[in-house]
Amino acid sequence: MIRKAVREDIPTILEIFNDNILNSTAIYMYKPQVLEERLAWFDAKVAAGEPLFVYEDNGVVAGYATYGPFRAYPAYQYTVEHSVYVHKDHFKKGIGSKLMKHLIAYAEQAGVKTMVACIDAENDGSIAAHEKLGFVYAGTIQNAGYKFQRWLHLAFYQLNLKGPFNQ
């Protein structure tokens, strides 16, 4: 089941987020966050009216999806950058794709024109999942980050939606 996240989901969302910080290049951060930081993040998303969905599997949060502004300037208001993360115990169940489809449908209804995915260039699974949903390659920033004693390249993928003006 996919539903809007609630405050009580944040400890599990934090667990998923921190696992990605510590064990993957999906998030270009070094230190895990604490609960207060994720609660502040949640409160900011709610205040901004940004979507945050969770996938619940037998009463347990197994993944989450969200988006927020791509850049701060007003002309970017119809472009969003999204994030989708799945708990390590729930990989290979199609949860990420289901969350993405839900998020895309929500963005379409919200008048988003362009969804942007910023993916570590070596994350073949995420790239394939995005391409399967219609995202197209838009470029790579070489040496964009440094983690796990190596330089990381950040690939950009985008999905164009109808947007508010149907152009």
C-alpha positions in Angstrom: 0.0 0.0 0.0 1.2 3.5 -0.8 0.1 6.3 1.4 1.2 9.7 2.6 3.9 9.6 5.2 3.1 10.5 8.8 5.4 11.6 11.6 5.4 8.1 13.0 7.1 6.8 9.8 10.2 9.0 10.3 12.2 6.6 12.4 12.0 3.9 9.6 12.6 6.6 6.9 15.7 7.6 8.9 16.9 4.0 9.1 16.5 3.7 5.3 18.2 7.0 4.7 21.1 6.3 7.0 21.7 2.8 5.5 22.1 4.5 2.1 24.5 7.1 3.5 26.7 4.4 5.1 26.5 1.7 2.5 25.9 3.2 -0.9 26.6 6.0 -3.2 22.9 6.8 -3.6 23.4 9.7 -1.1 26.5 11.8 -1.3 26.7 12.3 2.5 29.2 10.9 5.0 27.5 11.0 8.4 24.2 9.5 9.3 21.5 11.8 10.5 19.8 11.8 13.8 16.1 11.6 14.4 15.8 15.3 15.1 17.3 16.2 11.6 14.8 13.9 9.8 11.9 15.2 11.8 12.9 18.8 10.8 13.1 17.6 7.2 9.7 16.1 7.5 8.2 19.2 9.0 9.8 21.4 6.2 8.3 19.1 3.5 4.9 19.3 5.1 5.1 23.1 5.5 6.2 23.4 1.8 3.4 21.1 0.6 5.9 18.7 -0.9 4.8 15.1 -1.4 6.2 12.3 0.8 4.9 8.8 0.3 5.7 5.5 1.9 5.2 2.0 0.7 3.8 -0.1 3.5 4.3 -3.9 3.4 2.4 -5.8 6.1 2.3 -2.8 8.3 6.0 -1.9 7.9 7.4 1.0 5.9 9.5 -0.7 3.2 10.4 2.4 1.2 9.6 6.1 0.5 9.5 8.6 -2.3 9.5 12.4 -2.4 10.3 15.3 -4.5 11.3 18.9 -3.9 12.5 22.0 -5.8 15.2 21.4 -8.4 16.6 24.9 -7.8 15.5 27.9 -5.8 14.9 30.4 -8.5 11.2 31.1 -9.6 11.7 30.0 -13.2 12.5 26.4 -11.9 9.1 26.1 -10.2 7.8 23.5 -12.6 10.9 21.3 -12.2 11.4 18.9 -9.3 14.2 16.6 -8.2 12.9 13.3 -6.7 14.2 10.7 -4.4 13.1 7.1 -3.9 14.7 4.7 -1.4 13.8 1.1 -0.4 14.7 -0.6 2.8 17.5 -3.2 2.3 15.2 -6.0 3.5 12.7 -5.2 0.7 15.0 -5.0 -2.3 13.9 -6.7 -5.6 10.2 -6.6 -4.8 9.3 -3.8 -7.3 8.7 -1.3 -4.5 10.9 1.4 -6.0 9.1 1.2 -9.3 5.7 1.3 -7.7 6.7 4.3 -5.6 8.1 6.1 -8.7 4.9 5.5 -10.7 2.8 6.9 -7.8 5.1 9.9 -7.5 5.0 10.5 -11.3 1.2 10.4 -11.3 1.2 12.8 -8.4 3.6 15.2 -10.1 1.5 15.1 -13.3 -1.6 16.1 -11.3 0.4 18.8 -9.5 1.4 20.5 -12.8 5.1 19.5 -12.8 6.7 19.8 -16.2 10.1 18.1 -15.6 11.2 15.5 -13.0 14.9 15.2 -12.5 16.8 12.2 -11.2 20.3 12.7 -10.0 21.8 9.2 -9.9 25.3 8.0 -9.2 26.6 7.0 -12.6 27.6 3.5 -11.4 24.1 2.8 -10.1 23.0 0.7 -13.1 19.9 -0.6 -11.3 18.5 2.9 -10.6 19.4 4.0 -14.2 17.6 1.0 -15.7 14.5 1.5 -13.5 14.3 5.2 -14.5 14.8 4.4 -18.2 12.0 1.8 -17.9 9.7 4.6 -16.7 10.6 6.9 -19.6 13.4 9.0 -18.1 16.0 10.0 -20.6 19.7 10.7 -20.1 20.4 14.4 -19.8 24.2 14.5 -18.9 26.8 13.6 -16.4 28.9 15.7 -14.1 32.3 14.0 -13.7 33.9 14.0 -10.3 30.8 15.5 -8.7 31.4 13.9 -5.3 34.0 12.0 -3.3 33.0 9.1 -1.2 34.5 5.7 -0.2 37.9 6.8 -1.3 36.9 7.5 -4.9 35.5 10.1 -7.2 31.9 9.8 -8.1 30.1 10.9 -11.3 26.5 12.2 -11.1 24.2 11.3 -14.0 21.1 13.3 -14.7 18.0 11.8 -16.1 14.7 13.6 -16.8 11.1 12.9 -17.4 9.0 15.4 -19.2 5.4 15.7 -18.2 2.5 17.9 -19.5 3.2 20.7 -17.1 0.8 23.5 -16.3 0.7 25.0 -19.8 0.5 21.8 -21.9 3.4 22.9 -24.1 
